[in-house]
């Protein structure tokens, strides 16, 4: 099935007579000439950042004020792993409190941003048929809403998520990410939410960063600035500091999605360059 036929089959009879360009205009308006939206990788850390006034939440609020208002937000969160790649496609995604042991005030938080079945469909149209599927069960997990609540507090921007396929290799994730390039031209802000260094088993509550955490965080910064995506993708070959920093890769993979979408002429800037509790890097970046 080709791309045009796939879209027709997926969106139903009312749009059967539309070609792809007409469909895109119907969904998002005639915005084809606008510049690409920037890319963000956000080290999200503790979900408490969503409700605390701290350096991280303030930096996210500052970003929200500086960015052009996106038509929609697509988040690749560390906290949604599935077999195969999925995209949320409900009208009103629920706020998921996927954690434990935190104050009731955090569990009371709701982020009632609308979903976007239309943008979900447009995302699916960038893939071959069968390579991505719709999801109507998930919602917005804390990797998404804990960042967006300070960044876009009105919760009025259509927001949807792309899952991490736990059967895919890091290189396959890079290839999956490349399908999203066209969405940047449609006014979609793509955010990867995770942490470059994320080892909860070795937290140091006194706050001093472990040497290995600092080493890998700085190495990752250098490789990012050198556009060395290949080395970052092959992180298992980077020694002990990498293996301690990435005991499991779900928090690291969103970084690869963002770096895979960077264009040669674009610049990278960093923010929140700190390591919390010894083994959680909050390093974040903007590409534009």
PAMIPA-378653 format. One record per residue (C-alpha): x, y, z; residue number from 1. Coordinates in steps of 0.001 Angstrom, whole numbers, plus 524288, in hexadecimal, padded with zeros to 5 digits. Layout:
<atom c1="X" c2="Y" c3="Z" n="NUM"/>
...
***
This chain:
<atom c1="80000" c2="80000" c3="80000" n="1"/>
<atom c1="805BF" c2="80D31" c3="7FC5D" n="2"/>
<atom c1="805A1" c2="81933" c3="80520" n="3"/>
<atom c1="7F9BE" c2="81F71" c3="7FEDF" n="4"/>
<atom c1="7F198" c2="81311" c3="7FF59" n="5"/>
<atom c1="7F5B4" c2="81096" c3="80D67" n="6"/>
<atom c1="7F0CD" c2="81DFD" c3="81190" n="7"/>
<atom c1="7E3F8" c2="81C03" c3="80A6E" n="8"/>
<atom c1="7E1EF" c2="80ED3" c3="810AD" n="9"/>
<atom c1="7E505" c2="81407" c3="81E31" n="10"/>
<atom c1="7DD07" c2="82080" c3="81EB9" n="11"/>
<atom c1="7D020" c2="81BB4" c3="8198F" n="12"/>
<atom c1="7C689" c2="81E84" c3="80EB9" n="13"/>
<atom c1="7C4A1" c2="82D4B" c3="81048" n="14"/>
<atom c1="7D283" c2="82FEB" c3="80B89" n="15"/>
<atom c1="7D379" c2="8258A" c3="80114" n="16"/>
<atom c1="7D38F" c2="82F70" c3="7F615" n="17"/>
<atom c1="7DEEB" c2="83732" c3="7FBE4" n="18"/>
<atom c1="7ECCE" c2="835F7" c3="7F744" n="19"/>
<atom c1="7F7AA" c2="836B7" c3="8015A" n="20"/>
<atom c1="7F9E6" c2="84558" c3="80009" n="21"/>
<atom c1="7EB61" c2="84834" c3="8018F" n="22"/>
<atom c1="7EB00" c2="83F7E" c3="80D89" n="23"/>
<atom c1="7F651" c2="846A9" c3="813DB" n="24"/>
<atom c1="7EFFE" c2="853D2" c3="81129" n="25"/>
<atom c1="7E33E" c2="84EED" c3="816F9" n="26"/>
<atom c1="7EA0F" c2="84A44" c3="82342" n="27"/>
<atom c1="7F3E5" c2="85515" c3="82608" n="28"/>
<atom c1="7F158" c2="86033" c3="81CAC" n="29"/>
<atom c1="7FA19" c2="86569" c3="811FD" n="30"/>
<atom c1="806D1" c2="866D6" c3="8198A" n="31"/>
<atom c1="8103A" c2="85FDF" c3="8108D" n="32"/>
<atom c1="819A1" c2="86B59" c3="80EF1" n="33"/>
<atom c1="81C3B" c2="86DB3" c3="81D73" n="34"/>
<atom c1="8297A" c2="86AEE" c3="82383" n="35"/>
<atom c1="82BC0" c2="85E3D" c3="82A94" n="36"/>
<atom c1="8288D" c2="85DFA" c3="838EB" n="37"/>
<atom c1="83407" c2="85C5E" c3="8422C" n="38"/>
<atom c1="836F5" c2="84F9E" c3="84919" n="39"/>
<atom c1="83804" c2="84D97" c3="857B7" n="40"/>
<atom c1="83E0B" c2="8430A" c3="85FF4" n="41"/>
<atom c1="83A21" c2="8452E" c3="86E0C" n="42"/>
<atom c1="8402E" c2="83E7D" c3="879AC" n="43"/>
<atom c1="833CA" c2="83D2A" c3="88198" n="44"/>
<atom c1="838E8" c2="8374B" c3="88E3E" n="45"/>
<atom c1="82F7B" c2="83698" c3="899AD" n="46"/>
<atom c1="82101" c2="838A9" c3="896C3" n="47"/>
<atom c1="8211F" c2="84236" c3="8A235" n="48"/>
<atom c1="82720" c2="84BFF" c3="898C6" n="49"/>
<atom c1="81968" c2="84D9B" c3="89361" n="50"/>
<atom c1="81492" c2="85429" c3="89FCA" n="51"/>
<atom c1="820E1" c2="85999" c3="8A60D" n="52"/>
<atom c1="82673" c2="86706" c3="8A36D" n="53"/>
<atom c1="83482" c2="86395" c3="8A044" n="54"/>
<atom c1="83EF4" c2="865DC" c3="89602" n="55"/>
<atom c1="83982" c2="85B31" c3="88D44" n="56"/>
<atom c1="82B4A" c2="85F57" c3="88D63" n="57"/>
<atom c1="82F57" c2="86D7F" c3="88B65" n="58"/>
<atom c1="837A6" c2="869F4" c3="87F9C" n="59"/>
<atom c1="82C2C" c2="86280" c3="879B6" n="60"/>
<atom c1="82330" c2="86E24" c3="87C00" n="61"/>
<atom c1="82D2E" c2="87714" c3="8759F" n="62"/>
<atom c1="82DBD" c2="86E31" c3="869B8" n="63"/>
<atom c1="81F02" c2="86E4B" c3="86895" n="64"/>
<atom c1="81F2D" c2="87D1E" c3="86826" n="65"/>
<atom c1="82A0A" c2="87D8E" c3="85DFC" n="66"/>
<atom c1="8255E" c2="87338" c3="85468" n="67"/>
<atom c1="81BD8" c2="875D6" c3="84970" n="68"/>
<atom c1="80EF8" c2="86FD8" c3="84D5E" n="69"/>
<atom c1="80E9C" c2="86264" c3="8471B" n="70"/>
<atom c1="802D7" c2="85D34" c3="83FD7" n="71"/>
<atom c1="804A9" c2="8508C" c3="84765" n="72"/>
<atom c1="80E7E" c2="849E4" c3="85040" n="73"/>
<atom c1="813C7" c2="83C38" c3="84DEA" n="74"/>
<atom c1="81B12" c2="8367A" c3="85970" n="75"/>
<atom c1="823B1" c2="82A72" c3="85970" n="76"/>
<atom c1="823CC" c2="826F8" c3="867D6" n="77"/>
<atom c1="82C56" c2="81D49" c3="86F0E" n="78"/>
<atom c1="82042" c2="81896" c3="87619" n="79"/>
<atom c1="818A8" c2="81294" c3="86AD9" n="80"/>
<atom c1="81E6D" c2="80608" c3="8659D" n="81"/>
<atom c1="816CA" c2="7FCF5" c3="85CC0" n="82"/>
<atom c1="818C4" c2="7F1A9" c3="8538D" n="83"/>
<atom c1="81930" c2="7F8C5" c3="84693" n="84"/>
<atom c1="817EB" c2="80775" c3="844E6" n="85"/>
<atom c1="80B1B" c2="80DC7" c3="848D4" n="86"/>
<atom c1="80574" c2="81B60" c3="848A5" n="87"/>
<atom c1="7FAB3" c2="82045" c3="851A8" n="88"/>
<atom c1="7EEAF" c2="823CA" c3="849BF" n="89"/>
<atom c1="7E410" c2="82728" c3="85391" n="90"/>
<atom c1="7DCCC" c2="83416" c3="85420" n="91"/>
<atom c1="7DF78" c2="8362F" c3="8629C" n="92"/>
<atom c1="7EB32" c2="82EF8" c3="86835" n="93"/>
<atom c1="7EAEC" c2="82C16" c3="876B6" n="94"/>
<atom c1="7F559" c2="830CB" c3="88019" n="95"/>
<atom c1="7FCF1" c2="824C5" c3="88475" n="96"/>
<atom c1="80326" c2="82493" c3="891FB" n="97"/>
<atom c1="80CF4" c2="819E6" c3="88F23" n="98"/>
<atom c1="814E6" c2="81A90" c3="89BAF" n="99"/>
<atom c1="813CB" c2="817F6" c3="8AA2B" n="100"/>
<atom c1="8182B" c2="81D6F" c3="8B723" n="101"/>
<atom c1="815D0" c2="82BC0" c3="8B42F" n="102"/>
<atom c1="80CF4" c2="8359F" c3="8BB1E" n="103"/>
<atom c1="7FE66" c2="835D7" c3="8B84E" n="104"/>
<atom c1="80004" c2="84346" c3="8B205" n="105"/>
<atom c1="80750" c2="83CDD" c3="8A6D5" n="106"/>
<atom c1="7FCED" c2="83280" c3="8A4E0" n="107"/>
<atom c1="7F2B4" c2="83D4A" c3="8A486" n="108"/>
<atom c1="7F932" c2="843BD" c3="898BF" n="109"/>
<atom c1="7F19D" c2="84328" c3="88C19" n="110"/>
<atom c1="7F69A" c2="847B5" c3="87EEF" n="111"/>
<atom c1="7EA35" c2="8483F" c3="876A4" n="112"/>
<atom c1="7F071" c2="84B52" c3="86986" n="113"/>
<atom c1="7E858" c2="846A7" c3="85E08" n="114"/>
<atom c1="7ED60" c2="83B83" c3="855E1" n="115"/>
<atom c1="7EDD6" c2="83BE6" c3="84725" n="116"/>
<atom c1="7E8DB" c2="83064" c3="83F3B" n="117"/>
<atom c1="7EBCA" c2="83889" c3="83326" n="118"/>
<atom c1="7FA0F" c2="83A85" c3="83651" n="119"/>
<atom c1="7FB1E" c2="82C6D" c3="83A90" n="120"/>
<atom c1="7F613" c2="8288D" c3="82D3A" n="121"/>
<atom c1="7FF6A" c2="831D7" c3="82691" n="122"/>
<atom c1="80A8A" c2="82BB8" c3="82E42" n="123"/>
<atom c1="8064D" c2="81E33" c3="82A12" n="124"/>
<atom c1="80630" c2="82294" c3="81BEA" n="125"/>
<atom c1="814E1" c2="824BC" c3="81CBE" n="126"/>
<atom c1="81716" c2="81631" c3="81F11" n="127"/>
<atom c1="814A1" c2="80A54" c3="816C2" n="128"/>
<atom c1="80791" c2="803FF" c3="81983" n="129"/>
<atom c1="808B4" c2="7FA8E" c3="824C3" n="130"/>
<atom c1="81508" c2="800A7" c3="82A63" n="131"/>
<atom c1="80DA9" c2="808D1" c3="83463" n="132"/>
<atom c1="8005B" c2="80761" c3="83AC9" n="133"/>
<atom c1="7F686" c2="80FD0" c3="841F0" n="134"/>
<atom c1="7F4AE" c2="80EFE" c3="85098" n="135"/>
<atom c1="7E86C" c2="81305" c3="857E6" n="136"/>
<atom c1="7EC2B" c2="80E6C" c3="86590" n="137"/>
<atom c1="7F870" c2="81586" c3="869F6" n="138"/>
<atom c1="7F77F" c2="82445" c3="86B87" n="139"/>
<atom c1="801DF" c2="82DCC" c3="8707C" n="140"/>
<atom c1="80BB9" c2="827F2" c3="879F1" n="141"/>
<atom c1="8140F" c2="82FE6" c3="8833E" n="142"/>
<atom c1="81F5E" c2="8304B" c3="879A0" n="143"/>
<atom c1="81667" c2="838FF" c3="871B0" n="144"/>
<atom c1="80DA4" c2="84085" c3="87AF2" n="145"/>
<atom c1="817B2" c2="8435E" c3="88585" n="146"/>
<atom c1="81F5B" c2="84B25" c3="87B5C" n="147"/>
<atom c1="813D9" c2="85116" c3="8742A" n="148"/>
<atom c1="80CC3" c2="855DB" c3="88047" n="149"/>
<atom c1="8170C" c2="86051" c3="88303" n="150"/>
<atom c1="81A03" c2="86254" c3="87493" n="151"/>
<atom c1="80C1F" c2="863EC" c3="86F99" n="152"/>
<atom c1="803C5" c2="86563" c3="87BEC" n="153"/>
<atom c1="7F722" c2="8684D" c3="874B1" n="154"/>
<atom c1="7F71B" c2="85A48" c3="86F75" n="155"/>
<atom c1="7F095" c2="85F23" c3="8630B" n="156"/>
<atom c1="7F9DD" c2="859AF" c3="858C4" n="157"/>
<atom c1="7F64C" c2="84C88" c3="8529F" n="158"/>
<atom c1="7FFAE" c2="84295" c3="85845" n="159"/>
<atom c1="80267" c2="83491" c3="85488" n="160"/>
<atom c1="80CE5" c2="82A68" c3="8571B" n="161"/>
<atom c1="81528" c2="820F4" c3="84F53" n="162"/>
<atom c1="8191D" c2="81483" c3="85650" n="163"/>
<atom c1="82663" c2="80E10" c3="85748" n="164"/>
<atom c1="8268E" c2="8009F" c3="8510A" n="165"/>
<atom c1="82D81" c2="7F826" c3="85B0E" n="166"/>
<atom c1="830D7" c2="7EE0F" c3="850A0" n="167"/>
<atom c1="83888" c2="7F7E1" c3="84866" n="168"/>
<atom c1="8472F" c2="7FA20" c3="848EB" n="169"/>
<atom c1="84C9C" c2="807D9" c3="84B29" n="170"/>
<atom c1="84FC1" c2="808CF" c3="83CA2" n="171"/>
<atom c1="841E4" c2="804BA" c3="83935" n="172"/>
<atom c1="83CD2" c2="80F7B" c3="8422C" n="173"/>
<atom c1="8450D" c2="81934" c3="83A91" n="174"/>
<atom c1="83ED8" c2="8147C" c3="82DE9" n="175"/>
<atom c1="83137" c2="8154B" c3="833E8" n="176"/>
<atom c1="833F8" c2="82342" c3="83828" n="177"/>
<atom c1="83777" c2="82797" c3="82A6B" n="178"/>
<atom c1="82967" c2="82534" c3="82635" n="179"/>
<atom c1="82575" c2="830D2" c3="82E96" n="180"/>
<atom c1="82D37" c2="83B1D" c3="82732" n="181"/>
<atom c1="821BD" c2="83FD3" c3="81F36" n="182"/>
<atom c1="819DA" c2="8424E" c3="82B9E" n="183"/>
<atom c1="82345" c2="84D2A" c3="82F4F" n="184"/>
<atom c1="81EF3" c2="8545D" c3="82308" n="185"/>
<atom c1="810B8" c2="85324" c3="82723" n="186"/>
<atom c1="8122A" c2="85B3F" c3="8337B" n="187"/>
<atom c1="81439" c2="84FA4" c3="83C8A" n="188"/>
<atom c1="81D8C" c2="85152" c3="847EE" n="189"/>
<atom c1="82471" c2="84454" c3="84A0C" n="190"/>
<atom c1="82978" c2="841EF" c3="857C6" n="191"/>
<atom c1="831AA" c2="836A4" c3="85C9F" n="192"/>
<atom c1="82FFA" c2="834EA" c3="86B3E" n="193"/>
<atom c1="8396C" c2="82C9A" c3="8730B" n="194"/>
<atom c1="846E6" c2="82DE7" c3="8793B" n="195"/>
<atom c1="8545B" c2="82BC9" c3="87349" n="196"/>
<atom c1="8593C" c2="8260D" c3="8801F" n="197"/>
<atom c1="84EBD" c2="81EAB" c3="8877F" n="198"/>
<atom c1="85270" c2="814B7" c3="891D1" n="199"/>
<atom c1="8484F" c2="8147C" c3="89CB3" n="200"/>
<atom c1="84EEF" c2="808D1" c3="8A2F0" n="201"/>
<atom c1="85AC0" c2="81108" c3="8A683" n="202"/>
<atom c1="85493" c2="81DB3" c3="8AB22" n="203"/>
<atom c1="85C94" c2="82614" c3="8B445" n="204"/>
<atom c1="85317" c2="82E33" c3="8BC24" n="205"/>
<atom c1="85E2B" c2="836BE" c3="8C129" n="206"/>
<atom c1="85E7C" c2="83BEB" c3="8B358" n="207"/>
<atom c1="86CB1" c2="83A5F" c3="8AF4E" n="208"/>
<atom c1="86DB8" c2="83534" c3="8A153" n="209"/>
<atom c1="874C6" c2="8286B" c3="89F52" n="210"/>
<atom c1="88129" c2="829B5" c3="89743" n="211"/>
<atom c1="87BFB" c2="82041" c3="88D1B" n="212"/>
<atom c1="86F5F" c2="8281E" c3="88BC1" n="213"/>
<atom c1="876F3" c2="834A5" c3="88975" n="214"/>
<atom c1="87FFB" c2="82DB4" c3="87FF9" n="215"/>
<atom c1="87515" c2="82869" c3="87775" n="216"/>
<atom c1="86D03" c2="834DB" c3="87815" n="217"/>
<atom c1="878A6" c2="83CBF" c3="8732E" n="218"/>
<atom c1="87BE0" c2="83296" c3="868E1" n="219"/>
<atom c1="86DD1" c2="8330E" c3="863FF" n="220"/>
<atom c1="86E85" c2="841F1" c3="8634E" n="221"/>
<atom c1="87ADD" c2="84141" c3="85B17" n="222"/>
<atom c1="87533" c2="83715" c3="851E7" n="223"/>
<atom c1="868A4" c2="83EE3" c3="8506B" n="224"/>
<atom c1="8702E" c2="84B37" c3="84CDA" n="225"/>
<atom c1="8783E" c2="84350" c3="84326" n="226"/>
<atom c1="86BDA" c2="83DBA" c3="83D0E" n="227"/>
<atom c1="8711D" c2="83029" c3="83FF3" n="228"/>
<atom c1="86439" c2="82904" c3="8402A" n="229"/>
<atom c1="86AA7" c2="81C2B" c3="83C71" n="230"/>
<atom c1="872F0" c2="81BB0" c3="848BA" n="231"/>
<atom c1="8677D" c2="81FAE" c3="85146" n="232"/>
<atom c1="85F34" c2="81519" c3="84AFF" n="233"/>
<atom c1="869D5" c2="80B0B" c3="84D9B" n="234"/>
<atom c1="86A87" c2="80F22" c3="85BE3" n="235"/>
<atom c1="86CD3" c2="80122" c3="8606C" n="236"/>
<atom c1="87A96" c2="80263" c3="85AEF" n="237"/>
<atom c1="87DAE" c2="80E55" c3="86340" n="238"/>
<atom c1="88266" c2="8073E" c3="86F48" n="239"/>
<atom c1="87EE4" c2="80662" c3="87D98" n="240"/>
<atom c1="87A30" c2="8145D" c3="87F1D" n="241"/>
<atom c1="8701F" c2="81203" c3="8746E" n="242"/>
<atom c1="86B97" c2="8050F" c3="87A12" n="243"/>
<atom c1="869BF" c2="80B23" c3="8878C" n="244"/>
<atom c1="862E6" c2="81702" c3="881C3" n="245"/>
<atom c1="859C1" c2="80EDE" c3="8794A" n="246"/>
<atom c1="85661" c2="8026E" c3="880CC" n="247"/>
<atom c1="849DF" c2="80213" c3="878BF" n="248"/>
<atom c1="8483B" c2="80A9C" c3="86CC3" n="249"/>
<atom c1="83A36" c2="80FA6" c3="86D2F" n="250"/>
<atom c1="83E8B" c2="81CE5" c3="872B3" n="251"/>
<atom c1="849BB" c2="81E04" c3="86902" n="252"/>
<atom c1="84282" c2="81A7B" c3="85C86" n="253"/>
<atom c1="83A6B" c2="8271D" c3="85BC3" n="254"/>
<atom c1="84755" c2="82E54" c3="85A18" n="255"/>
<atom c1="84A4F" c2="82657" c3="84DE7" n="256"/>
<atom c1="83CFA" c2="829D2" c3="8482C" n="257"/>
<atom c1="83FFD" c2="8384B" c3="84966" n="258"/>
<atom c1="84DE0" c2="8375B" c3="84448" n="259"/>
<atom c1="84955" c2="82F3D" c3="838AC" n="260"/>
<atom c1="840CA" c2="83AA4" c3="83467" n="261"/>
<atom c1="84B40" c2="84515" c3="834E4" n="262"/>
<atom c1="84ED1" c2="84B7F" c3="827F5" n="263"/>
<atom c1="85CD2" c2="84F22" c3="8246D" n="264"/>
<atom c1="85A7D" c2="85DBD" c3="824F2" n="265"/>
<atom c1="8541D" c2="85D7C" c3="83254" n="266"/>
<atom c1="85A6D" c2="8614D" c3="83F29" n="267"/>
<atom c1="859AC" c2="85AA9" c3="84C62" n="268"/>
<atom c1="858DA" c2="861CD" c3="8595B" n="269"/>
<atom c1="85892" c2="85B95" c3="866DD" n="270"/>
<atom c1="8512C" c2="85ECA" c3="87338" n="271"/>
<atom c1="84F6A" c2="8588D" c3="880A8" n="272"/>
<atom c1="85D4C" c2="85358" c3="88048" n="273"/>
<atom c1="85D9D" c2="84CBB" c3="88D84" n="274"/>
<atom c1="85D9F" c2="83F40" c3="89391" n="275"/>
<atom c1="853CD" c2="83CF8" c3="89E5F" n="276"/>
<atom c1="8548B" c2="832EA" c3="8A94C" n="277"/>
<atom c1="8617B" c2="82E1D" c3="8A42D" n="278"/>
<atom c1="85C8E" c2="82678" c3="89882" n="279"/>
<atom c1="851EB" c2="82DE2" c3="89124" n="280"/>
<atom c1="8565C" c2="8377A" c3="886BB" n="281"/>
<atom c1="84CF3" c2="84294" c3="88452" n="282"/>
<atom c1="85484" c2="846EC" c3="87840" n="283"/>
<atom c1="84AF3" c2="84BF2" c3="86E3D" n="284"/>
<atom c1="84C7C" c2="851A7" c3="860C3" n="285"/>
<atom c1="845DC" c2="8598D" c3="85653" n="286"/>
<atom c1="8488D" c2="857FE" c3="847E3" n="287"/>
<atom c1="84487" c2="862D4" c3="83E7E" n="288"/>
***
